[in-house]
Amino acid sequence: MKIRILKQTMLGATVVKVGDVVEAPLPDAQFLIGIAKAEQYVETSSIREESIAEPEALSCPPVKPSSKRRKNNVAKPGL
């Protein structure tokens, strides 16, 4: 299994550095992924990159969420 190293560690008898992509045996790869020292590496193909189209422009601008005003100075009955 191909993995990308996130933290420097030992794989077999070799030191692998951050950012290296290495082929590792399945048990070792699963262990390193489990302890967050590596992540599974998936190769991207050039065909997929070309097929990604730019998103179409929206016809209206996005609606800005309004903030809720709190009324702190409200007279409380009985005081």
C-alpha positions as semicolon CSV with decimal commas, in nm:
position;residue;x (nm);y (nm);z (nm)
1;M;0,000;0,000;0,000
2;K;0,130;0,346;-0,085
3;I;0,135;0,591;0,204
4;R;0,241;0,955;0,248
5;I;0,443;1,018;0,562
6;L;0,311;1,294;0,793
7;K;0,573;1,261;1,071
8;Q;0,928;1,130;1,052
9;T;0,933;0,766;1,155
10;M;1,096;0,428;1,101
11;L;0,958;0,194;0,837
12;G;1,133;-0,139;0,848
13;A;1,498;-0,051;0,898
14;T;1,488;0,284;0,718
15;V;1,403;0,635;0,830
16;V;1,127;0,796;0,623
17;K;1,090;1,172;0,627
18;V;0,785;1,398;0,615
19;G;0,627;1,416;0,270
20;D;0,783;1,093;0,139
21;V;0,553;0,857;-0,052
22;V;0,656;0,497;0,008
23;E;0,525;0,150;-0,062
24;A;0,472;-0,028;0,270
25;P;0,342;-0,370;0,369
26;L;-0,030;-0,362;0,457
27;P;0,012;-0,420;0,836
28;D;0,281;-0,151;0,865
29;A;0,077;0,093;0,655
30;Q;-0,237;0,037;0,862
31;F;-0,039;0,083;1,185
32;L;0,118;0,412;1,071
33;I;-0,219;0,541;0,949
34;G;-0,375;0,441;1,282
35;I;-0,123;0,637;1,488
36;A;-0,151;0,940;1,253
37;K;0,204;0,921;1,121
38;A;0,091;0,853;0,765
39;E;-0,206;0,879;0,532
40;Q;-0,311;0,662;0,241
41;Y;-0,173;0,793;-0,087
42;V;-0,403;0,795;-0,389
43;E;-0,247;0,879;-0,723
44;T;-0,436;1,133;-0,930
45;S;-0,457;1,087;-1,302
46;S;-0,417;1,367;-1,554
47;I;-0,751;1,278;-1,716
48;R;-0,938;1,360;-1,398
49;E;-0,766;1,697;-1,366
50;E;-0,867;1,792;-1,720
51;S;-1,229;1,690;-1,670
52;I;-1,282;1,930;-1,380
53;A;-1,480;2,223;-1,514
54;E;-1,499;2,569;-1,363
55;P;-1,819;2,629;-1,166
56;E;-2,077;2,847;-1,335
57;A;-2,123;3,200;-1,207
58;L;-2,419;3,243;-0,977
59;S;-2,698;3,466;-1,104
60;C;-2,749;3,639;-0,770
61;P;-2,502;3,731;-0,495
62;P;-2,500;3,513;-0,184
63;V;-2,718;3,624;0,106
64;K;-2,523;3,756;0,401
65;P;-2,639;3,615;0,734
66;S;-2,766;3,883;0,968
67;S;-2,643;3,898;1,323
68;K;-2,898;3,868;1,599
69;R;-2,905;4,170;1,825
70;R;-2,954;4,104;2,190
71;K;-3,152;4,346;2,399
72;N;-2,952;4,385;2,718
73;N;-3,115;4,703;2,849
74;V;-3,469;4,574;2,873
75;A;-3,657;4,681;3,186
76;K;-3,733;4,382;3,403
77;P;-4,071;4,381;3,583
78;G;-4,059;4,376;3,961
79;L;-3,732;4,562;4,004
